Structures are given as C-alpha cells and as structure tokens.
Amino acid sequence: MWELVKLSEPGWEKRFRTKEEAAAELLRCICHSCLIGETGDAVANTSDIDELLATSCGAEYDLGEMESGKVDDLSKILCPFCSTPWSSENIRVYEVDSSDQCESGRFEPPTYSISISCHACKREMYRKEGAYAEY
C-alpha cells in the first residue's frame, strides 16, 4: 500500500494499492511545463513516479510505502481514476481478500480471483488473479 501526500496542503493524502496507481494520480497533478522540461525534452517515462516526483510540481508531493501492506483506515482509499472513496462493499471484498478467508471463516478454494470496481466510474480498481490459499 502506498500513500501520496501533498506537502503544501496539510491533510491532503491519498492511498493506493500499487506504486503505478500513485504515479497515475501524481501525473494528473503535474503541469505541462514540468512534463516538457526546461530544455524541451519530455520526461522520459511518465509512469515512473521517481521522475514525476523530481519535477517542480512533483516536489510538492511525498510518496511512502505503508508498513506491512495493511491499510489502517480503509475509508481513505480512493479510486485512482475518479478519486471517489471506496464503497462499503469495496472495503468488505478487500477485507475478505486480505484475510485469505471466505466469510464463513474457512479457507477459499485453492485458487480464486478478486475484482473490485469503482461504484462511481465503474472502472476496475483492484484485481487479484489466481490467489492461492495456504493449507
């Protein structure tokens, strides 16, 4: 789990499952001039969050990996596409997935797939294919 914080705006923080999702959000916050660069050379890789953080606009942000990959407040997770908070159903599915158990408390079948879509924009935010339960 990754947390993107805007240093110049206390309280502005967004959490993402992957570094790539955080990069997509940060890209939306960086102006065209920063992406082109002073010499007219474009940022080589707009999906590389380290390059984005090195721009003037990107310097306003800090990215950190949260300990143990667990989220302490699931209500703060946002859709990386439309910034809508996760619904209670999204959170329930994520909690079941992170525990590797079904709601009955028994382990899932040997393999299963999890998919979470945003209730607002309907885009897939999280997918876990072929997860294996340990016996």
C-alpha positions in Angstrom: 0.0 0.0 0.0 1.3 3.4 -1.0 0.5 6.9 0.4 0.8 10.1 -1.7 0.9 13.3 0.4 0.8 16.9 -0.8 3.3 18.7 1.4 2.0 22.2 0.7 -1.6 21.2 1.7 -1.8 19.5 5.2 -4.4 16.8 5.3 -4.2 16.0 1.5 -3.3 12.4 1.3 -4.4 9.6 -1.0 -3.7 5.8 -0.7 -3.1 3.4 -3.5 -2.7 -0.4 -3.8 0.3 0.0 -6.2 3.0 2.4 -6.9 1.7 2.6 -10.5 -1.7 3.8 -9.3 0.0 6.5 -7.3 2.0 7.5 -10.4 -1.2 7.9 -12.4 -2.7 10.2 -9.7 0.5 12.2 -9.5 0.6 12.6 -13.3 -2.7 14.4 -13.1 -1.2 16.9 -10.7 1.8 17.9 -12.8 1.6 20.8 -15.3 2.5 20.5 -18.9 5.6 22.7 -18.5 7.0 20.3 -15.9 6.4 17.3 -18.2 8.2 19.0 -21.1 11.1 20.2 -19.0 13.2 23.4 -19.3 15.2 22.1 -22.2 12.1 21.0 -24.2 12.9 17.3 -23.5 9.9 15.4 -22.3 10.0 13.5 -19.1 11.3 10.1 -20.3 8.8 7.9 -18.6 5.6 9.5 -17.2 4.7 6.2 -15.4 8.0 6.4 -13.4 6.9 8.1 -10.2 10.5 8.9 -9.2 10.8 11.0 -12.4 7.5 12.7 -11.7 8.5 13.5 -8.1 11.7 15.1 -9.4 9.7 17.8 -11.4 8.9 21.2 -9.9 5.2 20.3 -9.4 6.1 16.8 -8.2 8.4 18.2 -5.5 5.2 19.3 -3.7 4.4 15.6 -3.0 5.9 12.8 -1.0 5.3 9.1 -1.6 5.7 6.4 1.1 5.1 2.7 1.4 2.9 1.9 4.3 4.1 -0.7 6.8 3.1 -4.4 6.3 1.0 -3.5 3.2 -2.1 -3.2 5.5 -4.3 -0.2 5.5 -5.1 1.4 8.8 -8.2 3.3 7.6 -9.8 1.7 4.5 -12.3 4.6 4.3 -9.4 6.8 3.0 -8.7 4.6 -0.1 -9.7 6.4 -3.3 -10.4 5.3 -6.8 -7.2 6.1 -8.8 -9.4 7.1 -11.8 -12.1 9.4 -10.3 -10.9 9.9 -6.7 -14.2 8.6 -5.3 -13.8 6.9 -1.8 -14.3 3.1 -1.8 -17.8 2.0 -1.1 -18.6 -0.2 1.9 -18.9 -3.2 -0.5 -15.4 -2.5 -1.9 -14.0 -2.4 1.6 -15.8 -5.7 2.5 -14.4 -7.5 -0.5 -10.9 -6.2 0.1 -11.0 -7.2 3.8 -12.1 -10.8 2.8 -9.3 -10.9 0.2 -6.6 -9.7 2.6 -7.6 -12.3 5.2 -7.5 -15.1 2.5 -10.7 -16.5 4.0 -14.3 -16.5 3.0 -16.9 -15.0 5.3 -17.6 -18.4 6.8 -14.0 -18.4 8.2 -12.9 -21.4 6.0 -10.1 -21.0 3.5 -11.1 -20.3 -0.1 -10.7 -23.0 -2.8 -7.1 -23.5 -3.9 -7.3 -20.6 -6.5 -9.7 -17.7 -6.8 -9.9 -14.3 -8.4 -10.9 -11.0 -6.8 -12.0 -7.9 -8.7 -13.1 -4.6 -7.2 -14.7 -1.9 -9.4 -15.4 1.7 -8.6 -19.1 2.3 -7.8 -18.9 5.7 -9.4 -16.9 5.4 -12.6 -17.3 1.6 -12.9 -13.6 1.1 -13.8 -11.7 -1.8 -12.2 -9.5 -0.6 -9.4 -8.2 -3.8 -8.0 -7.7 -7.3 -9.4 -6.0 -10.4 -7.9 -5.9 -13.4 -10.2 -5.0 -16.9 -9.2 -4.5 -16.3 -5.5 -3.7 -19.4 -3.5 -4.8 -20.2 0.0 -2.1 -21.8 2.2 -3.2 -25.0 3.9 
